[in-house]
Amino acid sequence: MNLDRAVLAFAGTVILVSVALSLTVNPWWSALTVFAGLNLIQSAFTGFCPAALVFRAFGLKSGCAFR
C-alpha cells in the first residue's frame, strides 16, 4: 500500500465512523465528517495533508499525489 491509498482509506474510515456515531450517539459527530471533507478539498489544492505526514513517518512509500 502506498501513501495515497493509505490517506484515502483513512479518510473513508473517518467519514464512515463519523456517520455511524452521528446516527447512534450524537448528531454533532457529523462535524467530523465536515472536517474530513474540508481536509480532502484542501489537500487536493495544496498537496499538503497532515495524515500523509503521519503515514510517511511510518515508512509508507509516496504515491503520485503526496510527494
Helices and strands as residue ranges (DSSP letters): H 3-24, G 27-29, H 30-46, H 50-57
